[in-house]
């Protein structure tokens, strides 16, 4: 598993360097970045996908788990942006 984590970080650095887009570490960084509108569009699209697929249901009287946005720039196998 350690190798995967290392290669994922290398890939993020490569994509960030190649595109000039800094990948935010958290929501507040995403909202303050020059690409804030793009990150916001991606978050809205992700939430709409969850809702359309009825991915979750909210149980009554249960503790809701915390969550965290994870930001990535997706690329095709040839390295071009999706």
N, C-alpha and C positions, 0 to 999 in steps of 0.2 A: 504494500500500500504506500510505503514511503516514496518509491519511485514514481508512482502516479502523481502524487502531490507535487513532487519536484517538477515533473514534466508539465503539469498544469500551470504552475507558476511561470515556468519558462515560456510557455505558449502565451500566457497573458502579457508578459513583458514584451514578447515579440510583436503581438498584435497591437499593443499600446504604442510601441515605438514606431511601427509601420504606419499606423493610422493617425498618430498624433493625438489620439483620444486617451485621456487618463481614465482608467477604470476606477470608479468610486468604491470605497471600502464600506460605505454605509449610506443610508437614505439621505442624511443631511449633506453629505459630500455630493451626492447625485443632484440634489436640488440647488446646490451652489455652483455646479460645474457649468462651463460654457455650453455644454450639450444637454442642459437640464430638460429642455422640451423633448428631446429624443428619448431620454431615460424615462420621462413621465409617460410618453406614448407607449413605450415598451411595458411599463408597469400596468397601465390601463389594459393593454392587449392581453397581458398575462392573467389579470383578474377576470376579464371577460371570458377568457378560455375556461377558467375554473368554473365560472357560473354556467356557461353554456353546456359544459360536460357534467354539471351537477357533481362536482368533485368532492364536496363535503356537505355535512349537515351539522348543525349546531345543537348538541344535546343539552337538555335542560339540567340545571343545577350541577354542572360539571365545570371544573377549572379549565379555562381556555389556555392552551399552550402558547408561549411566546413564539414569535417568528422573526425572520430577518430576511431582507431582500439581499440577493446575491447577484451582483452585476457582472456580465460577461459580454464580450463582443463575439458573436458567432461568425465562424468562417466556413467556407466550403473546403473540401479536401485539398484544393489547389491553393488555398490561402486567401482567396477573394472573399470579400464580405458578403454575408447573406442579406 
